[in-house]
Amino acid sequence: MTSPFLGELLGTMMLVILGDGVVAGVLLQQSKAQNSGWIVITTGWAIAVLAGVFVATATGSADAHINPAVTIGFALSSGTWSKVPVYLPAQFIGAFLGAVVVWLHYLPHWAKTPDPGLKLAVFCTGPAIRNLPANFVSEVIGTIVLLFVIAAIASKTVGGTGGMAPGMIPYMVAMLVWGIGLSLGGTTGYAINPARDLGPRLAHALLPIPGKGSSDWGYAAIPVVGPIVGALVAGLAILAVGIQ
């Protein structure tokens, strides 16, 4: 029953359930977590990555990418592209389904929240200052850091004994995502994952959310194209410096 497609789908679904879920808890009216702040959001997303990786691994994806940018970047650095057409659809479908679960979980809170911008922010990212070229650069940089450091964490030289113990790698990647959120996330909300943004944005557009407003499709390309470009740059950088 398990398969790489199912693993990527379920892992990405869990990522979005917990990631968008923490944003909903912080932003939506009458949530017990309302106004608990950026530290809570970044911590929740770090734990979401950890949970997503474990679910993906357990259900069939040994790579547990749960992010099209990771899949594309490591396809470039490894020269193996065969996983891309399997992983990417699974990741986008999983992200969409995860957003639907978050909508259902917080069902009474949508009508209680008057600000449509807060409702959209539960599902997808948006810039603190809307400047599309600068926003694009932020997403590129954040994704380069993500992939380059993941490659370093998983390299054979880290740990001094032929590489880090495999069971530790998901924890270190979660810490990395936490750090990216704290250090680089203040500009655009650090999508650094096209599926994480586009899948839930589509869910926002389709779901019957009271008073939801626009899904902001004018910005939607930034958190998709930016991470893909960042992934390609990171893949080339990994090749250039010879991380193995």
C-alpha positions in Angstrom: 0.0 0.0 0.0 2.9 2.4 0.8 4.6 4.1 -2.2 6.7 7.2 -2.9 3.7 9.0 -4.3 1.6 8.2 -1.2 4.5 9.1 1.1 5.0 12.5 -0.4 1.2 13.2 -0.5 0.6 12.2 3.2 3.8 13.9 4.4 3.0 17.2 2.7 -0.6 16.9 3.9 0.6 16.6 7.5 3.1 19.5 6.9 0.2 21.8 5.9 -2.3 20.5 8.6 0.2 21.4 11.4 1.7 24.4 9.6 -1.4 26.2 8.4 -3.0 25.0 11.6 -0.7 27.0 13.8 -1.2 30.1 11.7 -5.0 29.6 12.1 -4.7 29.3 15.8 -2.7 32.5 16.1 -4.8 34.6 13.6 -8.4 33.5 13.9 -10.8 35.1 16.3 -11.7 33.3 19.5 -8.9 30.7 19.1 -7.3 29.9 22.4 -3.9 30.6 20.7 -5.0 34.0 19.2 -2.2 36.6 19.1 0.4 34.3 20.5 2.8 35.6 17.8 5.6 34.8 15.4 7.6 32.6 17.7 4.6 30.3 18.0 4.1 30.3 14.2 7.7 29.5 13.4 7.9 26.8 16.1 4.7 25.2 14.8 6.0 25.1 11.2 9.3 23.5 12.4 7.3 20.8 14.1 5.1 20.5 11.0 8.2 19.7 9.0 9.4 17.1 11.4 6.0 15.4 11.5 5.7 15.6 7.7 9.1 14.0 7.1 8.3 11.1 9.5 4.9 10.5 7.9 6.4 10.6 4.4 9.1 8.2 5.3 6.8 5.8 7.1 4.3 5.7 4.2 6.7 5.1 1.4 8.9 8.0 0.5 12.5 7.4 1.7 13.4 10.9 0.5 10.6 12.6 2.3 11.1 15.9 0.4 7.5 17.2 1.0 8.5 20.3 -1.0 8.8 20.6 -4.8 11.8 23.0 -4.4 13.7 20.2 -2.5 12.8 17.7 -5.2 13.9 20.0 -8.0 17.1 21.2 -6.3 18.3 17.7 -5.5 17.3 16.4 -8.9 19.7 19.0 -10.4 22.5 18.3 -7.9 22.2 14.5 -8.3 21.4 14.4 -12.0 18.4 12.2 -11.4 15.1 13.7 -12.5 12.9 10.5 -12.5 11.4 11.3 -9.1 10.1 14.8 -10.2 7.0 13.7 -12.1 6.1 11.4 -9.2 6.8 13.7 -6.2 5.5 17.0 -7.4 1.9 16.1 -8.1 1.8 14.2 -4.8 3.1 17.3 -2.9 0.6 19.7 -4.5 -2.3 17.4 -3.8 -1.2 16.7 -0.3 -0.9 20.5 0.4 -4.4 21.1 -0.9 -5.9 18.3 1.2 -4.1 19.5 4.3 -5.6 23.0 3.8 -9.0 21.5 3.6 -8.5 19.7 6.9 -7.4 23.0 8.5 -10.5 24.7 7.2 -12.7 22.0 8.6 -10.9 22.0 12.0 -11.4 25.7 12.5 -14.9 25.8 10.9 -16.6 28.0 13.5 -13.8 30.5 13.6 -14.0 31.7 9.9 -17.3 33.6 10.4 -16.0 35.1 13.7 -13.0 36.6 12.0 -13.9 39.8 10.1 -10.6 40.5 8.4 -10.3 38.6 5.0 -6.5 39.2 5.0 -6.2 37.1 8.2 -8.2 34.3 6.6 -6.0 34.3 3.5 -2.9 34.3 5.7 -3.9 31.0 7.2 -3.6 29.4 3.8 -0.8 31.0 2.1 2.0 33.6 2.4 2.0 37.3 1.7 4.7 40.0 1.9 5.1 42.4 4.8 6.0 45.1 2.3 4.6 44.4 -1.2 7.5 44.8 -3.6 7.5 41.9 -6.0 11.1 42.0 -7.1 12.3 42.2 -3.4 9.7 39.6 -2.4 11.0 37.3 -5.1 14.6 37.7 -4.0 13.6 36.9 -0.4 12.0 33.6 -1.5 15.1 32.8 -3.6 17.4 33.4 -0.7 15.4 31.5 1.8 15.2 28.5 -0.5 18.9 28.5 -1.2 19.6 28.5 2.5 17.1 25.6 3.0 18.6 23.4 0.3 22.2 24.2 0.9 22.1 23.5 4.6 20.0 20.4 4.1 22.7 19.1 1.8 25.3 19.9 4.5 23.3 18.2 7.2 23.0 15.1 5.1 26.6 15.1 3.9 29.0 12.3 4.7 31.4 14.7 6.4 29.0 16.0 9.1 29.5 14.2 12.4 33.1 13.1 11.5 32.1 9.4 11.2 30.7 9.1 7.7 27.7 11.3 8.2 25.0 12.0 10.8 22.8 9.2 12.1 19.8 9.1 9.7 17.3 9.4 12.5 18.8 12.8 13.5 18.5 14.4 10.1 14.7 15.2 10.3 15.2 17.0 13.7 18.1 19.0 12.3 16.0 20.0 9.2 13.1 21.0 11.4 15.6 23.2 13.4 16.8 24.7 10.1 13.2 25.6 9.0 12.7 27.1 12.5 15.8 29.2 12.0 14.8 30.3 8.5 11.5 31.4 9.8 13.0 33.4 12.6 15.8 35.0 10.6 14.5 35.3 7.1 10.7 34.9 7.4 9.8 38.4 8.3 9.7 39.7 4.7 7.4 37.2 2.9 6.4 34.7 5.4 9.0 32.2 4.1 7.0 30.0 1.7 10.2 28.3 0.5 7.9 25.6 -0.8 5.7 26.0 -3.8 3.2 23.3 -2.8 2.8 24.7 0.7 1.7 28.0 -0.8 -0.2 27.1 -4.1 -2.1 24.1 -2.8 -3.7 26.0 0.2 -4.2 29.1 -1.9 -6.3 27.1 -4.3 -8.2 25.6 -1.3 -8.9 29.2 -0.1 -10.3 30.0 -3.5 -12.6 27.0 -3.7 -13.8 26.5 -0.1 -16.9 28.2 1.2 -15.2 30.4 3.7 -17.5 33.3 4.9 -16.2 36.7 4.0 -12.9 35.4 2.6 -12.2 38.0 0.0 -9.5 37.6 -2.7 -7.0 34.8 -2.9 -4.4 37.3 -4.2 -3.5 35.6 -7.4 -1.5 38.6 -8.3 1.1 37.6 -5.8 0.8 33.8 -6.1 3.7 33.4 -8.6 6.3 34.7 -6.1 6.1 31.9 -3.6 6.1 29.3 -6.4 8.7 30.7 -8.9 11.0 32.1 -6.2 11.6 28.8 -4.4 12.0 27.0 -7.7 14.7 29.5 -8.8 16.3 29.2 -5.4 16.3 25.5 -5.7 18.1 25.5 -9.0 20.7 28.0 -7.7 21.2 25.8 -4.6 21.5 22.7 -6.7 24.3 24.3 -8.8 26.0 25.6 -5.6 25.9 22.1 -4.1 27.5 20.8 -7.3 30.1 23.6 -7.4 31.4 23.0 -3.8 31.1 19.3 -4.0 28.9 18.5 -1.0 28.3 14.8 -0.8 
